[in-house]
């Protein structure tokens, strides 16, 4: 059986991205690998061992074009309303909380936030299939 271990995004400014992901999701550097032309920074928190890999290409000065293929990565939290208020207090500019209801049953409560490089991130209330 395959196990998901990480997701990679390319970022322009390592420090700015580290600050965002630490504030937003409590992700800290698990490992940093520095090469001649790029750096790989693996982030995770105590919740599990899935990592977010930040790739910093050293010669890059222009923002990346995300195109129309990227969707989002998602995190679930125990207290969506509390996290939403914390994100606002931290200046992370979360979008409004939304709800999906299917056949009169709550499927999901969530909000989106955008990281410094334009990647959208979904933050879901821990519920149902989103554990």
Steps between C-alpha positions, in 0.01 A plus 500: 500500500633845412539768766484873424815660641520856367371766264738746331446865412752741350545818701681823427598614851590226748479719812161645404360152431641354823340783698162445332490121546620524861237762588219336306551130570775463759729339242868498590807400303553124519797512264670754274714381210710764327628435146688723255196623308209424734402430859244247625328578829278230651234627741279304739329519838432255781157409355650250253799426281364630167727783389478810287814534289595856409732522200697824475676542165788736574518674161127575497389860551160501327186359666387161374201470271265254666310435179158343511596152620572555869197462727591510868641313795276453806553495876237403757470663842301434817366856537435664163350817648793542739751445222314742274526772767867415562577524127335845493696611807825376341424704186472189281183624323276191507201499267151465650394173662277293274287190550420213264173325575400185310153350546441718808821373663811705565780371282758768579569836664811670366683814396782566257820695551769583244871462571760763398553334161129482412431137594149454638463295817174361636450487876221258600322432826594148611174317422375195315742398229735790580698357792 
